[in-house]
Amino acid sequence: MALLELKSVGKNFGKLQAVSELDLSVDKGKIHSLIGPNGAGKTTVFNIITGVYPATHGRVIFNGNDITRLEPHKIAQRGIVRSFQQTFLFMFSTVLDNVLTGFHMNCRAGALKEFVHTPSARKIDREAKEQALQIIEFMGLGGLEYEMAGNLPHGHQRALGVSIALACNPALLLLDEPVTGMNPTETADMVERIRKIRDKGITIILVEHAMRVVMNVSDMITVLSYGQKIAEGLPDEIKENREVIEAYLGREEK
């Protein structure tokens, strides 16, 4: 069953057509990768899904509801959460405090309750801390909850960025190049974490240039080139697609 659908979505920046007539269906509980050369339109698609850029035309359907014209914070409240290629962390705050920011973005206690420190607000804060610690452990950061984010190695910082996104309680998680800059050991660990996130019932859209990662972790792959979909299928099908090899995979192997 499709959790997210893009129907004839296009995005123009003046005379530049960044995305053209894109149809995309992302099944619930799957890892769906979006790949293509630099400038193919992948980041633009992410921005359209999250409401950062309004689509020039077409519709975005999430969980059966049209979210095409919703503001980004309202889209996030519906369960679409994004982690970024560049990790945005509070470097002088602890790992735990960073993850707790994800819970605060959900406004679970409400502004008034937080201000007057009601018992219900304190209860929510305790529950948020317990859940944050569980996420930290799940992402392989157990024992580092009181370490400053700026002191973490690169791989752990990337894992912390994903942890913050998980704290927002996503139904759909958009991962933007999650293994960028990682060594092989860190990459293998992140791949395993991504699978475990999927296994928890969270649907994932993955943008990643590391083809070994994409082919290893994806349930379905969509390939973009110059803003258009040129192929879609299972990893083994994409590997053998001549147009994909010429547009993207072949370039990487040179």
Backbone hydrogen bonds, N-H to C=O, Kabsch-Sander energy under -0.5 kcal/mol:
donor,donor_aa,acceptor,acceptor_aa,energy
3,L,26,V,-2.9
4,L,26,V,-1.6
5,E,61,I,-2.7
6,L,24,L,-3.0
7,K,5,E,-0.5
7,K,59,R,-2.8
8,S,6,L,-0.6
9,V,22,L,-2.4
10,G,57,H,-2.4
11,K,19,V,-2.3
13,F,16,L,-3.2
14,G,12,N,-0.6
16,L,13,F,-2.0
17,Q,15,K,-0.5
18,A,11,K,-1.7
18,A,16,L,-0.9
19,V,11,K,-1.6
20,S,227,G,-2.9
22,L,9,V,-3.1
23,D,21,E,-0.5
24,L,6,L,-2.2
24,L,22,L,-0.5
26,V,4,L,-2.9
27,D,25,S,-0.6
28,K,1,M,-3.3
30,K,27,D,-1.3
32,H,30,K,-0.7
32,H,204,I,-3.0
33,S,31,I,-0.6
33,S,220,M,-2.8
34,L,206,L,-3.2
35,I,33,S,-0.5
35,I,222,T,-2.5
40,A,37,P,-1.8
45,V,41,G,-2.1
46,F,42,K,-2.1
47,N,43,T,-2.4
48,I,44,T,-2.1
49,I,45,V,-2.5
50,T,46,F,-2.2
51,G,48,I,-0.9
52,V,47,N,-1.6
53,Y,47,N,-1.6
56,T,10,G,-2.0
57,H,10,G,-1.5
59,R,7,K,-1.8
61,I,5,E,-3.2
61,I,59,R,-0.5
62,F,60,V,-0.5
62,F,65,N,-3.1
63,N,3,L,-3.3
65,N,62,F,-1.9
67,I,60,V,-2.7
67,I,65,N,-0.6
68,T,60,V,-0.6
70,L,67,I,-1.5
74,K,71,E,-0.7
75,I,71,E,-1.9
76,A,72,P,-2.5
77,Q,73,H,-1.8
78,R,74,K,-0.9
78,R,75,I,-0.5
79,G,76,A,-1.4
80,I,75,I,-1.4
81,V,79,G,-0.6
81,V,172,L,-2.5
83,S,174,L,-3.0
87,T,85,Q,-0.6
89,L,87,T,-0.8
91,M,89,L,-1.2
93,S,90,F,-2.0
95,V,144,L,-0.5
95,V,147,E,-1.7
96,L,145,E,-2.8
98,N,94,T,-2.2
99,V,95,V,-2.2
100,L,96,L,-2.3
101,T,97,D,-1.0
101,T,98,N,-0.6
102,G,98,N,-0.6
102,G,99,V,-1.2
103,F,99,V,-0.8
104,H,100,L,-2.2
105,M,101,T,-1.9
106,N,102,G,-0.6
106,N,103,F,-1.0
107,C,104,H,-1.6
108,R,103,F,-0.8
114,E,110,G,-2.2
115,F,111,A,-2.0
116,V,112,L,-2.1
117,H,113,K,-0.9
118,T,113,K,-1.4
122,R,118,T,-2.3
123,K,119,P,-2.3
124,I,120,S,-2.1
125,D,121,A,-2.2
126,R,122,R,-2.2
127,E,123,K,-2.4
128,A,124,I,-2.5
129,K,125,D,-2.2
130,E,126,R,-2.2
131,Q,127,E,-2.5
132,A,128,A,-2.6
133,L,129,K,-2.3
134,Q,130,E,-1.6
135,I,131,Q,-2.3
136,I,132,A,-2.5
137,E,133,L,-2.1
138,F,134,Q,-2.5
139,M,135,I,-2.3
140,G,137,E,-1.7
141,L,136,I,-2.8
144,L,141,L,-2.2
147,E,144,L,-1.9
149,A,93,S,-2.7
150,G,91,M,-2.4
151,N,148,M,-1.8
152,L,149,A,-1.5
157,Q,153,P,-2.1
158,R,154,H,-2.2
159,A,155,G,-2.0
160,L,156,H,-2.2
161,G,157,Q,-2.0
162,V,158,R,-1.7
163,S,159,A,-2.0
164,I,160,L,-2.2
165,A,161,G,-1.5
166,L,162,V,-2.4
167,A,163,S,-1.8
168,C,164,I,-0.6
168,C,165,A,-1.1
169,N,166,L,-1.9
171,A,79,G,-2.5
172,L,79,G,-2.6
173,L,203,T,-3.1
174,L,81,V,-3.0
174,L,172,L,-0.5
175,L,173,L,-0.7
175,L,205,I,-2.8
176,D,83,S,-1.0
176,D,174,L,-0.6
177,E,175,L,-0.8
177,E,207,V,-3.7
180,T,177,E,-1.4
182,M,179,V,-2.1
187,T,183,N,-2.8
188,A,184,P,-2.3
189,D,185,T,-1.9
190,M,186,E,-2.4
191,V,187,T,-2.6
192,E,188,A,-1.8
193,R,189,D,-2.0
194,I,190,M,-2.7
195,R,191,V,-2.1
196,K,192,E,-2.0
197,I,193,R,-2.3
198,R,194,I,-2.2
199,D,195,R,-2.5
200,K,196,K,-1.0
200,K,197,I,-0.8
201,G,198,R,-1.9
202,I,197,I,-1.5
203,T,171,A,-2.1
203,T,201,G,-0.5
204,I,30,K,-2.6
205,I,173,L,-2.3
206,L,32,H,-2.0
206,L,204,I,-0.5
207,V,175,L,-2.8
208,E,34,L,-0.5
208,E,206,L,-0.5
211,M,209,H,-1.1
213,V,210,A,-0.5
214,V,210,A,-2.1
215,M,211,M,-2.8
216,N,212,R,-1.3
217,V,213,V,-2.0
218,S,214,V,-1.9
219,D,31,I,-2.9
220,M,31,I,-1.6
221,I,233,G,-2.4
222,T,33,S,-2.9
223,V,231,A,-2.8
224,L,35,I,-3.0
225,S,228,Q,-2.4
227,G,40,A,-2.0
228,Q,225,S,-1.6
230,I,223,V,-2.5
230,I,228,Q,-0.5
231,A,223,V,-1.1
233,G,221,I,-2.3
237,E,234,L,-0.6
238,I,234,L,-2.3
239,K,235,P,-2.3
240,E,236,D,-0.9
241,N,238,I,-1.1
242,R,240,E,-0.6
245,I,241,N,-2.4
246,E,242,R,-2.5
247,A,243,E,-2.2
248,Y,244,V,-2.9
249,L,244,V,-1.2
250,G,245,I,-2.6
252,E,248,Y,-1.7
253,E,249,L,-1.3
254,K,250,G,-0.6
254,K,251,R,-0.9
